[in-house]
């Protein structure tokens, strides 16, 4: 997880890769919010990034990074 966070801080990373990483953290953070007791890392990272003022890409209503395409 630290490696992914380090990628966000890399100024040379491609914009699309940066957006995808942010999108994944956002998706994981919101999806696992109700499971914080067993999977705290996902929502903690997402909330920490939000507190730092990181701007996340808009969430698509049908955004589903874990299952087959709709």
Helices and strands as residue ranges (DSSP letters): H 2-9, H 15-31, G 33-35, H 40-51
